[in-house]
Amino acid sequence: MGIQICGIDIRQATPDDATAACALLRQSIEQGCAADHSQRPELLQAWLGNKTTQNVSTWFASPSNYAVVAEQAGQLVGLALLTPAGKLALCYVQPGRLRSGIGSELLAAVETRARAWNISKLHMHSPASASTFFERHGYVNAGKDKACFGLECDFLWKQLDAMEPPARKRFCNCSN
């Protein structure tokens, strides 16, 4: 069951989304993050190395991950993936759809799930070109760090407010 906002459907990802999601990831990295990898083939190939349909399918199928996709007119236009450790492992929007609210909706969905999982802090590595987006959504830039594929990234984190605990039932008729 998804959420429909301005013609964009945000729903939980399934392994059937892997082919389109993998294509979106690769396009976003190649085009949308060009300033970050500076067209350096060795860095770009390292970044794209694990972005395969099989890997994406595995990430989406894992019961411990929470992955969401954004669709518009039947086309996948964004995706995000949260791990149980509070890592925002993926958050990508199709390059032609940046600044259209898709990323904000993906973040909102992931943060809602994190709160439901009682995760109090999210963290991520972000390419410099995307850090400002996350900072506008309350993420704190803790400085530079190397991502696993060799790109210098910003390490970002966000403290989440906990969901309201359920009201406790009273077991006595005392006034306190």
Rosetta silent file (secondary structure, phi, psi, omega in degrees, C-alpha in Angstrom):
SEQUENCE: MGIQICGIDIRQATPDDATAACALLRQSIEQGCAADHSQRPELLQAWLGNKTTQNVSTWFASPSNYAVVAEQAGQLVGLALLTPAGKLALCYVQPGRLRSGIGSELLAAVETRARAWNISKLHMHSPASASTFFERHGYVNAGKDKACFGLECDFLWKQLDAMEPPARKRFCNCSN
SCORE:     score description
SCORE:     0.000 S_00000001
   1 L     0.000  126.840 -176.163    0.000    0.000    0.000 S_00000001
   2 L  -111.064  175.807  177.163    1.515    3.291   -1.072 S_00000001
   3 E  -110.737  129.952  179.996    1.036    6.964   -0.459 S_00000001
   4 E  -102.465  119.616  179.033   -0.100    9.129   -3.396 S_00000001
   5 E  -136.470  118.126  177.283    1.213   12.712   -3.349 S_00000001
   6 L    50.003   43.529  178.322    0.983   15.057   -6.361 S_00000001
   7 L    78.394    4.273  178.072    0.880   12.159   -8.795 S_00000001
   8 E  -108.346  127.049  178.969    3.841   10.441   -7.133 S_00000001
   9 E  -100.965  119.537  175.654    3.225    7.059   -5.530 S_00000001
  10 E  -103.011  121.310 -178.695    5.560    6.179   -2.642 S_00000001
  11 E  -144.357  163.779  177.174    5.419    2.469   -1.832 S_00000001
  12 E   -66.904  137.047 -179.859    7.537   -0.280   -0.368 S_00000001
  13 L   -74.801  153.424  174.337    9.974   -1.706   -2.902 S_00000001
  14 L  -128.178  163.367  176.829    9.879   -5.339   -3.987 S_00000001
  15 H   -57.171  -25.582  177.727   12.493   -7.472   -5.752 S_00000001
  16 H   -65.290  -17.817  178.353   10.426   -6.980   -8.943 S_00000001
  17 H   -84.484   -5.017 -169.442   11.533   -3.316   -8.856 S_00000001
  18 H   -60.112  -42.472 -177.504   15.229   -4.259   -8.998 S_00000001
  19 H   -62.893  -50.004  179.553   15.806   -3.836  -12.745 S_00000001
  20 H   -66.453  -38.294 -179.943   14.286   -0.346  -12.897 S_00000001
  21 H   -66.277  -41.243  178.414   15.858    0.623   -9.559 S_00000001
  22 H   -62.527  -44.198  177.826   19.294   -0.505  -10.685 S_00000001
  23 H   -61.026  -41.569  178.719   18.972    1.534  -13.890 S_00000001
  24 H   -64.635  -44.499  178.348   17.895    4.577  -11.843 S_00000001
  25 H   -57.287  -49.889 -177.377   20.819    4.169   -9.423 S_00000001
  26 H   -63.289  -42.273  179.139   23.340    3.918  -12.253 S_00000001
  27 H   -65.181  -43.040  179.894   21.853    6.900  -14.121 S_00000001
  28 H   -61.802  -42.904 -179.429   21.761    9.004  -10.948 S_00000001
  29 H   -69.935  -46.704 -178.044   25.378    8.235  -10.144 S_00000001
  30 H   -64.361  -44.765 -174.245   26.652    8.658  -13.705 S_00000001
  31 H   -98.725  -54.257 -174.498   24.729   11.862  -14.454 S_00000001
  32 H   -69.217  -26.097 -178.928   23.418   13.392  -11.247 S_00000001
  33 L  -109.519   21.755 -177.442   26.644   12.849   -9.313 S_00000001
  34 H   -57.528  -37.310  179.554   29.032   13.737  -12.170 S_00000001
  35 H   -65.025  -27.011 -178.208   30.486   16.634  -10.153 S_00000001
  36 H   -79.797  -41.294  179.894   31.352   14.191   -7.358 S_00000001
  37 H   -94.067   -6.088  175.013   33.158   11.558   -9.407 S_00000001
  38 L    48.852   34.204  178.686   34.499   14.147  -11.889 S_00000001
  39 L    57.478   25.572  175.516   34.249   11.622  -14.715 S_00000001
  40 L   -82.373  110.355 -173.506   37.148    9.654  -13.174 S_00000001
  41 H   -55.923  -38.464 -177.266   36.537    6.163  -14.602 S_00000001
  42 H   -67.620  -38.379  178.796   38.169    4.291  -11.706 S_00000001
  43 H   -72.159  -43.936  179.221   36.053    6.094   -9.117 S_00000001
  44 H   -60.996  -44.844 -179.529   32.869    5.826  -11.163 S_00000001
  45 H   -65.754  -36.293  177.443   33.359    2.080  -11.731 S_00000001
  46 H   -65.361  -41.788 -179.613   34.031    1.497   -8.037 S_00000001
  47 H   -65.470  -40.041 -178.384   30.850    3.420   -7.119 S_00000001
  48 H   -81.831  -12.163 -171.312   28.782    1.506   -9.675 S_00000001
  49 L   -50.953  -41.850 -178.631   30.428   -1.844   -8.856 S_00000001
  50 L   -97.308    5.267 -179.471   27.719   -3.167   -6.522 S_00000001
  51 L   -89.440   71.605  177.790   24.818   -1.507   -8.374 S_00000001
  52 L  -113.432  157.124  178.380   23.654   -4.672  -10.121 S_00000001
  53 H   -58.604  -40.783 -179.621   20.122   -5.942  -10.573 S_00000001
  54 H   -62.633  -45.829  179.526   20.964   -8.996   -8.458 S_00000001
  55 H   -64.268  -44.834 -179.904   22.300   -6.905   -5.570 S_00000001
  56 H   -61.689  -41.601  177.345   19.381   -4.471   -5.663 S_00000001
  57 H   -59.790  -42.615  178.406   16.955   -7.390   -5.693 S_00000001
  58 H   -64.247  -43.420  179.177   18.721   -8.857   -2.640 S_00000001
  59 H   -61.472  -43.302 -178.221   18.639   -5.501   -0.814 S_00000001
  60 H   -70.830  -31.116 -177.917   14.920   -5.110   -1.533 S_00000001
  61 H   -80.095  -20.289 -176.472   14.133   -8.720   -0.554 S_00000001
  62 L   -63.901  124.402  179.891   15.942   -8.558    2.779 S_00000001
  63 L   -68.803  -14.958  179.809   13.378   -8.513    5.599 S_00000001
  64 L   -86.080  -18.140  177.599   15.759   -6.448    7.715 S_00000001
  65 L   -92.154  157.171  170.978   15.912   -3.554    5.216 S_00000001
  66 E  -122.623  113.676 -179.346   13.186   -1.065    4.466 S_00000001
  67 E  -119.580  137.149  176.708   13.219    0.084    0.852 S_00000001
  68 E  -126.642  151.321  175.175   10.765    2.453   -0.791 S_00000001
  69 E  -125.511  155.641  174.191   10.345    3.549   -4.379 S_00000001
  70 E  -113.765  130.700  177.264    8.667    6.556   -5.935 S_00000001
  71 E  -122.274  145.080  174.471    6.669    6.070   -9.130 S_00000001
  72 E  -140.057  125.474 -177.788    5.131    8.636  -11.397 S_00000001
  73 L    52.079   40.320  176.769    3.013    7.662  -14.404 S_00000001
  74 L    77.446    3.717 -178.888    4.169    4.067  -13.955 S_00000001
  75 E  -110.834  135.566  176.924    7.862    4.965  -14.085 S_00000001
  76 E   -71.327  123.320 -175.594   10.278    4.523  -11.182 S_00000001
  77 E  -122.611   -2.132  177.663   11.638    8.002  -10.366 S_00000001
  78 E  -172.077  162.253  178.109   13.271    7.537   -6.952 S_00000001
  79 E  -158.197  155.362  176.058   14.247    5.090   -4.242 S_00000001
  80 E  -147.545  150.942 -178.951   15.559    4.970   -0.697 S_00000001
  81 E  -140.135  129.062  179.141   16.820    2.187    1.555 S_00000001
  82 E  -114.501  136.533  174.964   17.124    2.105    5.350 S_00000001
  83 L   -99.818  161.933 -179.997   19.019   -0.545    7.324 S_00000001
  84 L   -65.311  -15.539  178.192   18.102   -1.646   10.857 S_00000001
  85 L   -84.826    4.107  178.673   21.297    0.047   12.100 S_00000001
  86 L    84.908   16.465  178.728   19.844    3.430   11.112 S_00000001
  87 E   -91.436  125.814  170.409   21.902    3.830    7.953 S_00000001
  88 E   -83.874   93.519 -171.930   20.273    5.578    5.038 S_00000001
  89 E   -77.461  -31.564  179.919   22.111    3.410    2.536 S_00000001
  90 E  -141.373  141.085  168.922   20.412    4.746   -0.607 S_00000001
  91 E  -159.277   97.538 -174.192   18.425    7.845   -1.482 S_00000001
  92 E  -131.384  144.196  176.293   18.374    8.607   -5.195 S_00000001
  93 E  -127.203  142.402  177.916   16.063   10.497   -7.534 S_00000001
  94 L   -52.718  131.818 -174.900   16.100   10.367  -11.314 S_00000001
  95 H   -50.887  -39.133 -179.565   18.315   13.276  -12.468 S_00000001
  96 H   -73.464   -7.383 -177.564   15.536   14.927  -14.509 S_00000001
  97 H  -113.650   12.025  178.412   13.204   14.881  -11.483 S_00000001
  98 L   -62.783  152.201  177.892   15.445   16.552   -8.896 S_00000001
  99 L    62.264   32.273  179.040   13.886   19.380   -6.869 S_00000001
 100 L  -116.198    5.163  179.721   10.367   18.087   -7.445 S_00000001
 101 L    95.764   -8.570 -177.917    9.622   16.843   -3.912 S_00000001
 102 H   -64.072  -47.949 -179.913   10.355   13.174   -4.621 S_00000001
 103 H   -60.550  -40.072  179.202   13.456   13.069   -2.407 S_00000001
 104 H   -62.794  -41.489  179.447   11.609   14.782    0.429 S_00000001
 105 H   -68.691  -38.228  176.539    8.809   12.220    0.272 S_00000001
 106 H   -62.919  -44.918  177.790   11.272    9.323    0.204 S_00000001
 107 H   -60.361  -43.950  179.882   13.053   10.750    3.264 S_00000001
 108 H   -59.737  -41.875  179.945    9.743   11.201    5.090 S_00000001
 109 H   -64.616  -43.665 -179.032    8.815    7.556    4.429 S_00000001
 110 H   -67.539  -41.809  179.939   12.177    6.268    5.635 S_00000001
 111 H   -66.603  -35.679  175.735   12.172    8.464    8.727 S_00000001
 112 H   -61.693  -44.635  178.880    8.661    7.304    9.623 S_00000001
 113 H   -65.271  -41.561  179.779    9.820    3.680    9.429 S_00000001
 114 H   -58.483  -44.160  178.265   12.953    4.457   11.458 S_00000001
 115 H   -62.422  -41.233  179.193   10.808    5.929   14.232 S_00000001
 116 H   -64.088  -30.099  176.838    8.534    2.884   14.135 S_00000001
 117 L   -85.533    4.633 -177.824   11.653    0.719   14.528 S_00000001
 118 L    61.576   32.709  173.136   12.716    2.899   17.513 S_00000001
 119 L   -85.834  123.670 -175.112   15.794    4.121   15.675 S_00000001
 120 L   -95.562  -14.584 -178.797   16.743    7.424   17.271 S_00000001
 121 E  -144.957  129.980  173.833   19.479    8.519   14.879 S_00000001
 122 E  -100.325  151.766  177.731   19.946    8.113   11.123 S_00000001
 123 E  -145.367  158.596 -178.980   23.346    8.367    9.456 S_00000001
 124 E  -164.795  164.720  165.425   24.727    8.258    5.932 S_00000001
 125 E  -104.289  129.132 -179.316   27.555    9.061    3.571 S_00000001
 126 E  -124.760  135.498  170.955   26.462   11.652    1.033 S_00000001
 127 L   -62.055  149.219 -175.819   28.262   12.912   -2.041 S_00000001
 128 H   -54.263  -35.392 -177.008   28.964   16.626   -1.641 S_00000001
 129 H   -65.592  -20.289 -178.169   26.490   17.522   -4.399 S_00000001
 130 H  -105.093  -10.594 -173.527   23.588   16.071   -2.364 S_00000001
 131 H   -58.991  -39.605 -179.051   24.577   17.156    1.160 S_00000001
 132 H   -60.010  -38.641  177.233   22.722   20.468    1.035 S_00000001
 133 H   -57.280  -50.018 -178.079   19.468   18.612    0.309 S_00000001
 134 H   -66.747  -38.436  177.995   19.879   16.483    3.432 S_00000001
 135 H   -61.527  -37.200  176.639   20.971   19.461    5.534 S_00000001
 136 H   -63.854  -21.095  179.603   17.730   21.253    4.555 S_00000001
 137 L  -100.915   20.492  172.766   15.913   18.244    6.027 S_00000001
 138 L    92.819    5.784  178.498   17.636   18.483    9.403 S_00000001
 139 L   -81.956  141.508 -179.459   20.722   16.345    8.834 S_00000001
 140 E   -98.462  130.965  178.348   23.942   17.537   10.453 S_00000001
 141 E   -87.524  112.745 -177.248   27.115   17.497    8.375 S_00000001
 142 E   -93.651    4.714  177.038   29.816   16.007   10.593 S_00000001
 143 E   113.957 -177.421 -175.616   32.598   16.439    8.022 S_00000001
 144 E   -79.137  147.683  177.008   34.381   14.516    5.325 S_00000001
 145 E  -153.945  156.502  177.227   34.782   10.754    5.282 S_00000001
 146 E   -90.511  130.356  173.533   35.747    8.197    2.655 S_00000001
 147 L   -77.288  165.630 -174.959   32.966    6.019    1.301 S_00000001
 148 L   -62.594  -20.553 -179.058   33.737    2.346    0.787 S_00000001
 149 L   -98.964    9.032  172.556   34.328    2.882   -2.940 S_00000001
 150 L    99.892   -7.008  179.170   36.895    5.655   -2.431 S_00000001
 151 L   -77.756  135.774  172.998   34.821    8.801   -2.920 S_00000001
 152 E   -76.224  120.570 -176.102   35.272   11.538   -0.350 S_00000001
 153 E  -121.640  169.211  170.951   31.778   12.047    1.061 S_00000001
 154 E   -92.362  137.055  173.895   30.125   14.022    3.800 S_00000001
 155 E   -93.518  119.389 -176.704   29.116   12.050    6.878 S_00000001
 156 E  -119.552  150.415  176.155   25.619   13.194    7.854 S_00000001
 157 E  -147.331  159.767  178.202   23.339   12.273   10.733 S_00000001
 158 E  -144.701  129.977  173.907   19.949   13.246   12.081 S_00000001
 159 E   -80.485  128.526  179.204   18.438   12.819   15.524 S_00000001
 160 L  -101.488  141.992  171.807   14.858   11.579   15.224 S_00000001
 161 L   -75.595  139.208  178.987   12.082   12.365   17.634 S_00000001
 162 L   -71.488  153.182  173.369   10.563    9.200   19.002 S_00000001
 163 L   -68.362  153.093  177.449    6.988    8.342   18.185 S_00000001
 164 L   -61.913  127.913  176.874    4.548    9.019   20.959 S_00000001
 165 L   -67.535  151.845  178.766    4.410    5.954   23.196 S_00000001
 166 L   -63.254  148.206  178.319    0.983    4.381   23.505 S_00000001
 167 L   -63.006  136.195  179.775   -1.050    5.591   26.447 S_00000001
 168 L   -83.110  139.580  175.666   -0.652    3.301   29.423 S_00000001
 169 L   -78.957  141.814  177.558   -3.727    1.730   30.876 S_00000001
 170 L   -87.010  136.282 -178.263   -4.316    2.357   34.486 S_00000001
 171 L  -104.278    2.601  177.460   -4.646   -0.754   36.569 S_00000001
 172 L  -140.844  171.568  179.768   -6.040    0.872   39.659 S_00000001
 173 L  -101.901   17.878 -179.644   -8.539    3.555   40.549 S_00000001
 174 L   -70.401  159.927 -174.601   -6.105    5.620   42.553 S_00000001
 175 L   -81.190  -14.342 -178.791   -5.923    9.326   41.842 S_00000001
 176 L  -106.412    0.000    0.000   -2.190    9.349   41.051 S_00000001
